[in-house]
């Protein structure tokens, strides 16, 4: 089954979008009702693809493949905001994507219309990779089959697909690119009060703590239970970020002589440049 949200897909510049987000307003203003055919083909390709990919490269190829095959099927050049912008800025996008593609964050590339001014540029990157693969393949019918049936659960197959596309010069070095990506991720640089980071027992009368970050953070947060579960989770509320967004204050509810732990993760905590925070475990014990 293919389910298409026609209330969005059939909207255009004449649709009243005054109560909707700025991103949807932009989508409607640039949208042509004739694209409904391409959109249905795009979604139909998705029903024939294999699941399993979780890194950015997988997800972008999966979306870009649906765009590219839809374009082949209609024999009409697709016109979307992300493809238009992507073609105009391809060299810089290509270099940035090369560093990001083995990471897990989609923040800068996919499903991000409310976060950035130019959304879904990962669709463009995946489209260009698939287009390059097709153009460099002597057997076009086999190329179409390869593009649609790529096994995203097999990372080596995806990397091989990228290499064969010849979109990038030379062989892709995953280890080197992953290291560059990790170097861009923010991290927890400290805790306050100091006893928390020194792993010494803290007073159970403590009502607040502060997490310090290596750089200013975005709007999101993500805190989860640690190994001790709910019984050893010390937080009662989130006070909020500091003005410079380099720290966040949390409310505590503690008992005496108890061990506590929780996780700070990159699922919500991100730098303002869109890189997920490196996971950090906070653990401490209270005094008798």
C-alpha positions, 0 to 999 in steps of 0.5 A: 500500500502507498499512502500519500498525504494529498492535503500536502501533495496537492497544495500549491501557491494558492493554498491558504497556508497562513496557519502553517509552518514557514517550511510548509509555506515554502513547499507550497509556494514552489510546488506544482500540482503536476508533481503528484505523478512523480510523488506517487512514483517516488513512494511506489519505489520505496515499497520495492526497496530493502530496509536496514540502513541506519547511517546517513549514506543509506538513507540518502541513497534510499530517498535519492533512488526513489527520485531518480527512478521516478524521473526515469519513469516519467522522462521528465526532469524533477523540479524540487527546491532541494534539487534546484538548490543542490545543483547550484551548490553541488561542490560544497554540498558534495564535500560536506556530505563526504564527511557526514555520510557515515554518521547517524544524524540526519539533522543537516540532510533529511526531514529537516524542514523546520531546522534549516533554511534549505531542507532535504538536501540528502535527497539531492545527494542520493539522487546524484549518486544514483544518477552517476551509478546509472550513467557509469553502468554499461547495462542500464536495465541491470543498473535500475535493478541495482538501484531499486534492490540495493541491500541497505542492511549490507554496509559493504554493498552500499559502500561498493555501490558508492564506489561504482557510482564514481561520484567521488574520485578514488576509493571511499575510506570509511575509517578516515571519514568516520574519524572526521565526523567524530571530531565534529561531534560535541561532548560533555566537557564537565559537571557542576558541582565539582563533586559529581565529576570527581566521583566522590559522594555528594550531599543528598540535599543537592537540588540542582546540577549543571551539565557543561558542553564543549560548544553551544547546543541546539534546541533539543534534549535527550536524557534517558535511564541508566543501568540502574533504571527508574529507581536510580534516576535522580532527575525531577525536571529540566531547568533549561539552557544557559544563555550561551547554550553551553550548559544545561541545568537540571533539578535533582531529587535525591535520597541518602546513601544511594547510587544514581545514573543516567544517560545524556545522548545525541538523539536530542542534544545536538550542536548548533551545526547539527552534529549529535552529542557524544553519549555520556554517562552521569553516575554518582552516589549520595552521602549517608 
